[in-house]
Structure formats: structure tokens, C-alpha cells
């Protein structure tokens, strides 16, 4: 057997557990459960027999059991959205329920609400309907867990969403979510005190809220290929984790520091809101850090697939989320292709520069099919722009977090100094994305 064949057998053995978990989970979304679950049992039995006879991979039974467990949990939790009954929607006059996420402001100034319905009024006739709908209204900022009522409701053009002229806040469905609302408001107020008039960019980077972000700046980030910078993901969590570890490690050992960082990550996930990319980052950081803490060898690709299955076990609907798909594909590309691409680039440029460009190219390679399919355009300027803007974002966030820890009276005394510094950072962001946005994108016409 040649060395080339041995390398491919080695890769196949390490990739097979990943394939097993994906093969267990993905068919659940495309085939009826009556067909999928028996096929899953047959696949599991066949791979187990193949392993005992030929492959001899001692971890494979563990992955088979995990894949079967994950697929079973997802099959129980996944219920396809049947859509609203069209015959009665035009008669809806009021909606009442609980918000399942924080409201987001649109470019027109109204808000988008994700509402889990509890009551639907149709000309003074109340009905109970347990499903989630999208509502557009001018009722102000709403938070996850708020009980609200929308009045003067009108069906949208898509036949599934609604617009409303009035929103009434009825309280909060849970004390913990009410506490979370207070924490979000307090954290946002402190960010505004620290960053001054240009705090809306910091709010997007630290809390994920882009309500007050300038639409022109948001469009420039998109055309510069770095719109992922504005979406909370592993980069933002890594910066916060690095900052917390640096502070805590001054007073505690590595074990306690890592445990503290993971607790802070979970708290940050709750405060910022559970988004697909941030949930993936929290799960992966916990698995990798705790694995390293116990001295175990950690395979990033296997951890990525475990995070994939865990996310879908909790939120099966994430499978159809574009941000979920892009988040996992980008990291998979970085894991698979960064080293080969960097090795090729090191022939013509320094190693540190080759590594940064290779990381961006690897992410673009994996995410391009999804991006083309959904948007019809990819902006390659992001390959270089990401390298330039990422260090600036890291410094901008770390300095801001350090100022957040400063007591408010002292911060107000020196407020003008740090606000001018952050205003210069904001000007630097504007300059980078403004010039990068002039570079053309690659367009493919899609239906």
C-alpha cells in the first residue's frame, strides 16, 4: 500500500464519524419520519457491521449512538410549519401573544416582531392559535418574553405576515426574561455612556442590536464583504472571552479562568439573544476549552459537527436559517482549506499575511454556494477587508469593555477623552468600508 493510499484511508477514518452524524440528521428535514427512522436504523446497523469487519475505528460506535440520539430528538421536536389558514386571515383585527426574540428596527423606522400567538381576534371573535408569526408595527422596542397585543391589524402582501398600527405592552411572561430585559437596557445605557454619539456601531458589535445603525454604513459593510462583522458570531465571542480570561487570570488559575469564561459566554448569549451563529460559537468554545482543560485531543471538525447536532436538537428550525448555514459552512471551510491555501500563498508572501488571506478565502469557498443561491452576489473585497478591519474591531471592543468596567461617575469625568477616541475609531471604520465598497461584486443571476 502506497503512502498516498494510507493518507486517504487515514482521512476517511477520521471523516467517517462526521459523515455518520450528518447522514443521520439531514434526511429528517426532507423525508417523512415514517421513512427516515427505519432507514436510520438500517444505516446505523450497516455501519456498525462494517466497522467490526473492516474499519476497526474504536470511536465509531459512540458516533453512531450520538447520531441516532440526535436524529431521534430532532424527529420528535421538528414540526414543519403548516402555514396559516388563508380563508380567515383577512378578517383578523387583533393579535395577542409573547415575543420570541427582541424586535428589530427596519430601514423605514418600524419594528419587526416575532410573535408566538396566544389569541387571535376576528371581528370580536377570539380564537386560540399556537404558532409564530411576523408583525410589522411602530410600537417601539420589544424584548424577548414581552406579552404584547397588536390592534388594527392588517394582513401583509405575502399572506403570512401582518402589519399593525398599535402595540400594547401587557407585561412579561417570565421573571427571568424580565430580568434579562433590565440587564440589556442597563448594558446598552452603559455602552452609550462609554462610546458617546457614535455608540450605535458599538451596540451592533456588543449586543447585536442594529436598530440605530446608519443604513448607509450597513450597506457599505455589506458591499465591502464584511457584513458578518455586524452579526454576533465566534469572532465577537472570542474577543469577549479573551478579554474576560485576561482579567480573571490575574487573580485565578487557568482552570477557574476557563470555567469563568464559559459562564460569561452563556450569560452573554442570553443577554445578546440566542442567534444561530452565537449559539454555535458558545457550544464550540465550551467543548474545545473543556476538552483542552482535561488534556484531551480535540478535533475541530468533530466539535463543529457536535455543535451542529446540538443546535438542531434545541432549535430544529435553525436548519433553514441562512445565518445558521453560513456560520457552519464558513468555519468548516476555515478548518478544511486554510492550511492548504496558506501553504500555496506562502510561496509569494509572508506567512502571517498568507494565513489571514487563506482564512478569508477558505470561508468564501464554502459559503459562496449559499450566498449565490440566496442573494445572487458575492463581494470578494471581503477577503482583504476582513484582514484589515478585524484587528480594529478587536481593539475597539476591548477598549470599550475596559471602559464599561469603569464606574459611571469616573467615566463621566473623563468622558470626553474616551468618546473622542471612539469617534476616531468610527471614522476609521467608515473609511475602510467606504473604499472597500467600491470594489465590484461577482453576480450570478438566480431565480
Secondary structure as GFF3:
##gff-version 3
##sequence-region A 1 447
A	DSSP	alpha_helix	3	25	.	.	.	ID=ss1
A	DSSP	three_ten_helix	26	29	.	.	.	ID=ss2
A	DSSP	alpha_helix	33	50	.	.	.	ID=ss3
A	DSSP	pi_helix	51	55	.	.	.	ID=ss4
A	DSSP	alpha_helix	60	77	.	.	.	ID=ss5
A	DSSP	alpha_helix	86	89	.	.	.	ID=ss6
A	DSSP	beta_strand	94	99	.	.	.	ID=ss7
A	DSSP	beta_strand	104	105	.	.	.	ID=ss8
A	DSSP	beta_strand	111	122	.	.	.	ID=ss9
A	DSSP	beta_strand	125	127	.	.	.	ID=ss10
A	DSSP	beta_strand	132	137	.	.	.	ID=ss11
A	DSSP	beta_strand	146	155	.	.	.	ID=ss12
A	DSSP	beta_strand	162	172	.	.	.	ID=ss13
A	DSSP	alpha_helix	175	195	.	.	.	ID=ss14
A	DSSP	three_ten_helix	196	198	.	.	.	ID=ss15
A	DSSP	alpha_helix	199	207	.	.	.	ID=ss16
A	DSSP	alpha_helix	215	223	.	.	.	ID=ss17
A	DSSP	three_ten_helix	227	230	.	.	.	ID=ss18
A	DSSP	alpha_helix	234	248	.	.	.	ID=ss19
A	DSSP	alpha_helix	254	272	.	.	.	ID=ss20
A	DSSP	alpha_helix	276	293	.	.	.	ID=ss21
A	DSSP	alpha_helix	300	314	.	.	.	ID=ss22
A	DSSP	three_ten_helix	316	320	.	.	.	ID=ss23
A	DSSP	alpha_helix	322	345	.	.	.	ID=ss24
A	DSSP	alpha_helix	351	375	.	.	.	ID=ss25
A	DSSP	beta_strand	377	378	.	.	.	ID=ss26
A	DSSP	alpha_helix	382	404	.	.	.	ID=ss27
A	DSSP	alpha_helix	408	413	.	.	.	ID=ss28
A	DSSP	alpha_helix	415	436	.	.	.	ID=ss29
A	DSSP	beta_strand	442	443	.	.	.	ID=ss30
###
